[in-house]
Amino acid sequence: MERKYFDYSATTPVDSEVLNEMLPYFNNDFGNPSSVYSYGRDSKKAIENARYKIAKLINADAREIFFTGGGTESDNWAIKGIAIALKNKGNHIITSSIEHHAVLHSCKYLEKHGFRVTYLPVDKYGLISLEDLKSEINDRTILITIMFANNEIGTIQPIKEIGKIAKENNIYFHTDGVQAIGNTVIDVKDMNIDLLSISAHKIYGPKGIGALYIKKGIKIDPIIHGGAQERKKRAGTENVPGIVGFGKAAEIAYNNLDKNIQDLTNLRDKLIKGIFDNIDYVILNGHPHNRLPGNVNISFQFIEGEALLLSLDMVGICGSSGSACTSGTLDPSHVLLAIGLSHEIAHGSLRLSIGKYTKEEDIDYLLQELPKIIKRLRNMSPLYEKVKGGE
Ligand SMILES: *Cc1c(COP(=O)(O)O)cnc(C)c1O
């Protein structure tokens, strides 16, 4: 059975062009970029070339890009690095209640060490309120960290407006752009972004490599100490093949951005329409149009998400559920609860995320299988029987 992949928000396959660029750096060009002989110099050049391509994708200067071990490290660095660097100025951080755990758990950690964190609520679409944000700022606030686009429900925040508020109040603005990059326009200058986290494996690059954009002049401490790599800001021998792959992935994303957004939006809207046309008692989670072009998140009433995922898996469809079972708990996702879903509805949620290799026939296949599965599962639900019986 052919596998139909609907989980591009979790990770993406490495583009074969990306892989081909990476391969020589595992053996032929294996030199340490810090060495003086030519092997090392070639690696160094390859790194700088990648840095330039990544900077171009977000309208930054190459010197403002610092490589990390992925999106998680970038988030940790931005938040802890700013907190430590500015601890004499203030101890207050503002974030949102729907951030990725890399941000939320970094904030929780800082709370144990004397920092105060405000978690802004979101409305039913997953948007923060700019008025709330303004009213929470005080003279001890040192950082605003609000994600660009949510990984579960796809909602895109008003980033430019948040950047403006941060700038007017002289507060640093970090945004987790891991889901946004390659899927929407990111312009760090126009949007007043001071720090931006990005990762390669969500844009057809390899896993375990990411970057933090740090605007020139920003005060931030390193959190990984050691050698003088990355202009003394992030120690450790560079992941040269990973960096080269990230650079190539960024270049491809840049060259295809408009087409990618258009193609994904068309497929996504077909998918949403198909689900609403064929299945009753469904709710679309996230913003109706301010959302990632590849994200669909639907709650199916009278359905248990894990059972749905297993049934989909049996017909070769890979999706993701709204409950955080990966974390070993049965609690529904903090994001779905934050947009106001009940535990019950949140448990019946399905995230389907599409990407550049998704074909129209994949959507057709999903739309053929999903209604059958929902019908079968609901037929086992006494609650559903009762509701249907009452119609
Ligand atoms: C995937 C993801 C991360 C983590 O990135 P890794 O490179 O997997 O560590 C952080 N934030 C968001 C929004 C993500 O989707």
The ligand as a Gaussian input file, in Angstrom:
#p B3LYP/6-31G(d) Opt

LIG

0 1
 C        9.086000      21.878000      14.715000
 C        8.938000      23.124000      15.499000
 C        9.908000      23.518000      16.428000
 C       11.102000      22.669000      16.762000
 O       12.047000      22.628000      15.728000
 P       13.096000      21.404000      15.694000
 O       14.025000      21.763000      14.586000
 O       12.303000      20.170000      15.426000
 O       13.777000      21.386000      17.026000
 C        9.741000      24.722000      17.079000
 N        8.669000      25.492000      16.848000
 C        7.717000      25.160000      15.966000
 C        6.572000      26.070000      15.736000
 C        7.813000      23.960000      15.276000
 O        6.853000      23.614000      14.415000

